[in-house]
């Protein structure tokens, strides 16, 4: 079974090479102008096309690529699209998305359009289940392509799935949140997913602490409570 799994990964890797995802990863350290980044993101989206590399394509309405400023200092990475995201084709537009928007606009006091938002997988898992390892591994090169093009100063991983697949960490998110990690030279902050905050409002204080560390890292002023 383990050998079969490795063969599947290798096969998908070859398919992704044909898509050209690795090209963007190799350009990670190269500085790009905004127009270049927009064009590269558009090319990457076109290469994804009507992707059918995993079973998630069977029930999706839209591929949810990502949205925001291609020159963003901060990139938020979540788990997967939900129902509203699948319908609208944009990440974080449901209830959890509204909470993330509030964190950005009311907490950080910047526009949502100033950051970039994406997910580990680009298609909604049925019934919002957790993405299977093969689904995440298949889609991950596209996310890495986005990171390479945008080259943010800081990445914020929202929830266990984002941390697990981007950083290859297996610890519970409760043990990882609030700590700095590294992804190819980019500082990564792990914190709770907004959907968890909807279920556990008491965790909002922890997330705000994490977000303040992110703000310090990129030089944003911390709002003073009145």
N, C-alpha and C positions, 0 to 999 in steps of 0.2 A: 504493500500500500504506500509506503514511504517513497519507494522508487517511482511509482506511478505519479505521486504528487510532484516529485522533482521534474519528471518528464513534462507534466502539464505546465509547470512554471517556465521551463525552458522553451516550450512551444509558444506560450504567450509572450515570452520575451522576444522571440523571433518575429512574432506578429507586430509587436510594439515597435521594433526596429523599423519595420516596413512603414509604420505610421510616422516614423521620424521623431518619436518622443525623446530619444536619447540625444538628439541634436541640440535641444535646448539645454539639457543638463550639462553638456560639455561647454556651453557658453556662459556658465554660471558666473565666472569672475569678470566677464567682460562688461564694461559700462555701456549702457544703451540709452539713447535719447527716448523721450516719451513717445514720439511718433514711431520709432523702431519697436518699442515695447507693444504698442497697440497693434501694429502689423503682425508681430510675432505671436501675440495672443490670438489674433484672428486666424493666423495660419494653423496654430495648434488646434483651435476649435474646428477648423475645416478638416484637419487630419483625423480628428475624432469622428467627424461625420455622423452617420447613423450607426454608431458602434454596436456591434453584436458579439463582442468578445466574451461576454458572460451572460448568464441567464437573466440578469436584471433587466435586459432590454425587452423581455417578453411582455411585461405589464406596465412599462413606463409610458407616460404621456410626452415628457420632454427630458432631454439631457440637461442637467443643471450644471453648467460649466463653471461659472464664477462671476463675480461682479465687483466693481470698485475702481479705484485709482491705480493704473498700471505703475505709477511711481510711488505707491503707498509706502510709508515707513513701517506700518504695522499691517500684518496679514493674519486674519483669523481663519482657523481651520477647524471645521466641525466633522461630524460623522458621515451623514448622508442626507439627501433631501427627504422631506416629509411630504404629506399630501398636498399642502398648499404650494410648496416649492415645485413639486412635480407638475402641478397645473400651470403655474406661472413661469416656470423655467428659470427661476431666480432663487439663490440660496437664502435661507433665514428670512422668510416672509410670513410665517405662521406666528403662533403665540410665542414660541421660543425666539423667533426672529425679532419680534417686537421688543422683547426684553433685551436682546443683544443690541438693538438699535438704541434703546434707552441708556444702556451702559455706555455706548459710544457718544451719543449726543448730550445726554443729561449728566452723565458721570465724567467722561473725558472732555466733554464740551468741544467736540469736533464734529464735523459732518460725517455721516455714514459713507458718503461718497469719497471721503479722504482716506479710507482704509480699503483693503481688498479682502473679500470673503469667499471662501471655497470650502469644499468638503473632500473627505478621503475618497468617496465614490460619487459618481456623477448621476446615478440613477437611483430612484427610490426603491429600497427593498420592500417586498410585499408586507403589508401590515406594519410597516415601520420597524421591522425586526433588525437586529444587528447585522451588518454586512458579514458574509462568510469570508474566511481568510482568502480564498481564491478570488473572490470578487474584489476585495480590497487590493490584493497584490496585482491583479490585472489592471486596475484603474490607477494605482499609485504612480506609475511613470508619468501620467498626464498631470497629476498634481505637482510632481517634482519639476515638470516642465514649466508650470506656472510660477513656482517658486523661483526657478532659475531666471526666468524672464523678468519678474518683478523685483527680485533681489531686495526684499524688505530688510529693514534694520532689525526688526523683531518679529517673531512668529508667536501667536497665542494659540495653543492647542486647547480646544474646548471639549473636554471629556476624555474618557478612557480610550475610546476607539481611535481618536485622532493621535493621542500619545503613543498608543500601542503600535500602530502601523507606521507612523512617521519616524518615531525614535526607536522602535523595536524594544519597548519596555513592557514588562509583564506585571509590574506592581499595580495595586489598586490606585485609582486616581486620588483617593484621599491621602495616600502617602507621597504622591508626586506633586500635587498642587502646591503652588507657592514657591517652587524651586526652579532654578535656571538650568537649562540643558543646552546642548549645542547640536545644530543641524548644519553640517558643511560650513561652519564658521558663523552661522546666524544664531544669535541667542533665542532660545525657545522657552516661553513660560507656559507651564501646564496649569489649568484651572478647571473648575466644574463647567459642564455644559449648561446653557440656559434652561434646557428642559428639566434638568435636575433642580434648578432654582425654583421652577414653577411648582415642583413637588415638595421642595424643602426650602422655604423662604429664609430660614435662619442661616443658610449657607451664603446668602448674598454678601454678608460682611466679609467672609473669607475671599470671595471673588473680587470685592472692591479693593482689598489689600493687594491682591495679585495684580490687578489692573493699575494700581498706583505705582507698583514696581516697574511695570511696562512703560508707564508715562515718564517715570524718571529716566529710564533707559534711553528714550528717544528725545528727551529734553522738553516734554510738555509740562506746563505748570500744574501743580495739584490744586484743585479748587478748595478754597477755604470755606468751611461750613459757617453759616451765619447764625 
